[in-house]
Amino acid sequence: MQLPEVLSFREFRAGLAAALRRVQEPGAQPVFVGAHRRAEAVVLSVERYEQLVAAAGRREAVGEALASVRAEGLEPSAEGLARLAAVAEGRLSPAEAREQVLTRYRR
C-alpha cells in the first residue's frame, strides 16, 4: 500500500478549495492533513464517508448474526459463511441472501 501524501495545515488552508474539489472527483482518494507530514486528519467526500459507514454497519450486522447462530451451538456451512461474507462486503444484499436461503430450502 502506498503511503498517502500528507498536506501540512498551512498547505491545506492555502489550497482548501482545491482539496475539496479533489475529494469530490469520481474515485478520488481522501486528503490527509497533519503536522510534520504525520496524518492527523482526513478529508473525504460525504459520499465516500457514507459508503464507509454503510460497510461498517454491514460488517457489524453480519458479525452479530454469526455470533447469534454460534451462541445456539450451530455453525454455518461453508456456503452460508460465503453468503455472509458477500453481504458484509456489499456484493449481496440481505434480501438477496434471504431469498437464496429460502430458495434452497423450498426444494
C-alpha positions, 0 to 999 in steps of 0.5 A: 500500500502506498503511503498517502501524501500528507498536506501540512495545515498551512498547505491545506488552508492555502489550497482548501478549495482545491482539496475539496474539489479533489475529494469530490472527483469520481474515485478520488482518494481522501486528503490527509492533513497533519503536522510534520507530514504525520496524518492527523486528519482526513478529508473525504467526500460525504459520499465516500464517508457514507459508503464507509459507514454503510460497510461498517454497519454491514460488517457489524450486522453480519458479525452479530448474526454469526455470533447469534447462530454460534451462541445456539451451538450451530455453525454455518456451512461453508456456503452460508459463511460465503453468503455472509461474507458477500453481504458484509462486503456489499456484493449481496444484499440481505434480501438477496441472501434471504431469498437464496436461503429460502430458495434452497430450502423450498426444494 
